Amino acid sequence: ECYCVYHGTPEQQVQMDTAGQQFNAGLHELAQKWNARQYENFGVATSPIMRHSNIAKRALVSEVDCFHPSAVMQSEMAIGVWNNMILPWDKKVSRWVDGTKPICPTENDILYLD
């Protein structure tokens, strides 16, 4: 039974959302810290692919804890992360869309760390 995600109180859902936002803020801070070192051959990037996503389908979360993404969702998220890696910040996608296809980079594409 997936109590906390699907049957939690509104207060518990707010707590989960807040914890997720704090975790993501920590990841962004960590990326900024490493990128401030300005290594010539190393950088850290975060992807906004899930920032505005709503995962309402039960098949997209793990049956173990009903919180972490299922294998299907991990595959979908990987495509979103890949696509965002070759898009400049103002073109990056912040909402997962079912069935998104991977972008095939050209020889002119670069990996963005912004």
N, C-alpha and C positions, 0 to 999 in steps of 0.2 A: 504494500500500500504506500502510495506517495503522499504522505500527509502534508509535509511542509509546503510543497509547491502547489498542489491542487486543492488542498482542503484547509490550508492555514487561515488564520484570521487576517483581517486587513492589516493589523499591526505587525504580524509576523511577515507578511509580504513586503511591507515597508522596510522592515529590518533587513530582509534579504536584498532588496533593491539598494539600500544604503550601503550594505557591506560590499556589494558588487561595484558600486560607484567609487567607494574608497579604495578598493583593490585596483581598479582601473586607473585611478589618479596616481597611485603608487607606481604603477607600470609606466605611466607617462613621465613621471618624475625621474625614474630610473633611466629611461631612454634619454631624457634631456641631460642628465648628469654625464652619461657616457659620451654622448655626442658633443658635449662642451669640450671634451678632450681633443677633439678634431684630429682623430687618427686618419692617416692617409688611406688605409686599407681596411677600416673597420667602422661600422656604425650600427645603431640600434633603431629600429622602427616599430611603431605600433600601428595597428590597423583598426580603423573605425567600423569594420564590417558588421559588427553586431550591436553597435551603439543604439540604433533605433529599431532593432528587430524584436518581433514578438513571436516566441516559439509556442504556439498554441497546440500543435499536433503532438500527441503523446509519443508517437513513434520517433520523434526527434530527440528525445531525452533518454538517458540510460534507465534501464529497468532496475538497476541496482539501487540508485538513490533518487531517481526522477529529477535530477538537477543537472548533472553533467551531460554534455551532448552524446547522443548515440553515435554509432559508427556511421550511419547515414548522414547525420548532421555534421560530424567531423569532416566528412568528404565535401559536403556543401560549403562549410566554413573555409576549408582549404582552398577551394576555387575562389572564394571571395578574397581571401588574403592574397593569393597569387595575383589576381586581377588588380588589386589595389597596389601591389608592389610596383607595377609598371604604369601607374596613373599618378599625375601630380596631385598634390593635396586637394586642390579645388575641384578635382574630378573624382576623388575617391568615393566609394559607395559606403554608406553607413547603415544600410538596411539590407538584410539578407533576403533574396528572392529565390524561391524554389525553382530549380531547373536552370540556374545561371550557367552558362558555358564558359570555359576558360578562354581568356584572351591569348592569342598566339602572338608573342612579341616579334617585332621586326629587328633587323640589324641596327636600326636607329633608336630603338627603345633603350631606356636605362632604368635602373632600380632607384626609386625615390626613397630618401630617408627623411623627408619632411612630413 
